Amino acid sequence: MQNTARTLNFPEMVRFRAERGLSGAVAAAAQQSRTSPGEYLRRALRAQLNADGVKLPPFRSGDDGPGPAPSAPAMRQAA
């Protein structure tokens, strides 16, 4: 179920080759940010593209990024 939700939110796949050590560095940075490596890369890539002046589609309607995770009480209300 979790993979299905992830696919619905992020239907496009981006792949590229990187130098040795980059994957580990991303994993470490994501852990420091308390997020997943994929989410860390999405945020970093969107920030750099925005800084480069590339117009991006909104992440959600009227939103330019995923923002912070909802608090625990908000998650309980939604369930």
ABEGO torsion letter per residue (X at the ends): XAAAAAAAABABBBBBBBBBGAAAAAAAAAAAAGBBAAAAAAAAAAAAAAAAGBBBBBABBGBABAEBBBBAAAAAAAX
